[in-house]
């Protein structure tokens, strides 16, 4: 192990001449690994997450569509409180922590089946 450390120091001095390895060692702090999981679940809600349209499966195509789903001008998404409650319960069942602050963000993509041109996500402040 010591020989490989010497090799690393020698290579560091060779490629970065201004680097003093012995002095820079004191600036490093111990790192703590934090590993998280991103889980995707399907909630058993009657309506969709951001519209009043039904979330039923096996209905004919284009029957469970609301104005906000179609991306019509002036239509705004409405958060379904039942979905928030179900998501909070799922987080607690998985021994997670429900955050006191949560927000939704837009990721702009181009998909042919996405009339709005963006996807709603919780990248910055997820619910749990």
C-alpha positions as CSV (number, residue, x, y, z in Angstrom):
1,X,0.0,0.0,0.0
2,X,2.9,2.4,0.8
3,X,4.5,1.8,-2.5
4,X,1.4,2.7,-4.4
5,X,1.0,5.8,-2.4
6,X,4.5,6.9,-3.3
7,X,3.8,6.2,-6.9
8,X,0.7,8.4,-6.8
9,X,2.6,11.2,-5.1
10,X,5.4,11.0,-7.7
11,X,2.9,11.0,-10.6
12,X,1.1,14.0,-9.0
13,X,4.3,15.9,-8.8
14,X,5.2,15.0,-12.4
15,X,1.9,16.0,-14.0
16,X,1.1,18.9,-11.6
17,X,4.5,20.5,-10.7
18,X,3.0,23.2,-8.5
19,X,1.2,20.7,-6.3
20,X,2.8,20.0,-3.0
21,X,1.2,16.7,-2.0
22,X,2.3,16.8,1.6
23,X,0.8,20.3,2.2
24,X,-2.4,19.5,0.2
25,X,-3.2,16.4,2.4
26,X,-4.3,18.6,5.3
27,X,-6.9,20.3,3.2
28,X,-8.8,17.1,2.5
29,X,-11.7,16.3,4.8
30,X,-13.0,12.8,5.3
31,X,-15.8,12.0,2.9
32,X,-19.1,10.4,3.9
33,X,-20.8,8.3,1.3
34,X,-24.6,9.0,1.0
35,X,-26.5,6.6,-1.2
36,X,-30.1,7.3,-2.2
37,X,-32.7,5.4,-4.1
38,X,-35.1,6.8,-6.6
39,X,-38.3,4.8,-6.5
40,X,-41.1,5.0,-9.1
41,X,-44.5,3.7,-7.9
42,X,-48.0,3.6,-9.2
43,X,-50.5,5.0,-6.7
44,X,-54.0,3.6,-6.5
45,X,-55.7,7.0,-7.0
46,X,-58.9,7.5,-8.8
47,X,-57.7,10.6,-10.7
48,X,-54.4,11.5,-12.3
49,X,-51.7,13.5,-10.4
50,X,-52.2,16.8,-12.2
51,X,-55.7,16.7,-13.6
52,X,-59.2,15.8,-12.9
53,X,-59.2,13.1,-15.5
54,X,-59.7,9.5,-14.5
55,X,-56.7,7.2,-14.0
56,X,-58.5,4.1,-15.1
57,X,-56.7,1.5,-17.1
58,X,-58.0,-0.4,-20.1
59,X,-60.3,2.4,-21.2
60,X,-60.4,3.3,-24.9
61,X,-57.6,5.7,-26.1
62,X,-58.0,9.4,-25.5
63,X,-61.0,9.1,-23.2
64,X,-59.3,10.0,-19.9
65,X,-58.0,13.4,-21.0
66,X,-58.5,16.7,-19.3
67,X,-57.8,20.2,-20.6
68,X,-54.5,20.3,-18.7
69,X,-53.5,17.0,-20.1
70,X,-54.0,18.2,-23.7
71,X,-51.8,21.3,-23.0
72,X,-54.4,23.7,-24.2
73,X,-53.5,27.4,-23.7
74,X,-54.7,28.8,-20.3
75,X,-55.2,25.4,-18.7
76,X,-53.2,24.9,-15.5
77,X,-52.4,21.6,-13.7
78,X,-54.1,21.0,-10.4
79,X,-52.3,18.8,-7.8
80,X,-54.5,15.9,-6.7
81,X,-54.5,15.8,-2.8
82,X,-55.4,12.1,-2.8
83,X,-52.1,11.4,-4.6
84,X,-50.1,13.4,-2.0
85,X,-51.8,11.5,0.8
86,X,-51.1,8.1,-0.8
87,X,-47.5,9.1,-1.6
88,X,-47.0,10.2,2.1
89,X,-48.3,6.9,3.3
90,X,-46.0,4.9,1.0
91,X,-43.0,6.9,2.2
92,X,-43.9,6.2,5.9
93,X,-44.4,2.5,5.1
94,X,-40.9,2.3,3.6
95,X,-39.5,3.9,6.7
96,X,-38.8,7.1,4.8
97,X,-39.2,10.7,5.9
98,X,-41.8,13.0,4.5
99,X,-40.2,16.3,3.7
100,X,-41.7,19.5,5.1
101,X,-41.0,21.3,1.8
102,X,-41.6,19.8,-1.6
103,X,-41.7,21.3,-5.1
104,X,-42.4,20.3,-8.7
105,X,-40.1,21.2,-11.6
106,X,-40.3,21.1,-15.3
107,X,-37.9,19.1,-17.5
108,X,-38.2,20.2,-21.1
109,X,-38.0,17.3,-23.6
110,X,-39.4,16.7,-27.0
111,X,-41.4,13.5,-27.2
112,X,-44.0,12.9,-29.9
113,X,-46.6,11.7,-27.4
114,X,-46.1,14.7,-25.1
115,X,-48.1,17.7,-26.3
116,X,-46.9,20.0,-23.5
117,X,-43.2,19.6,-24.4
118,X,-42.2,19.1,-20.7
119,X,-42.3,16.6,-18.0
120,X,-43.1,17.4,-14.4
121,X,-40.6,16.0,-11.9
122,X,-39.4,16.5,-8.3
123,X,-35.7,16.8,-9.0
124,X,-34.9,19.5,-6.5
125,X,-37.2,18.9,-3.5
126,X,-38.9,15.5,-3.6
127,X,-41.7,14.6,-1.2
128,X,-39.7,12.0,0.6
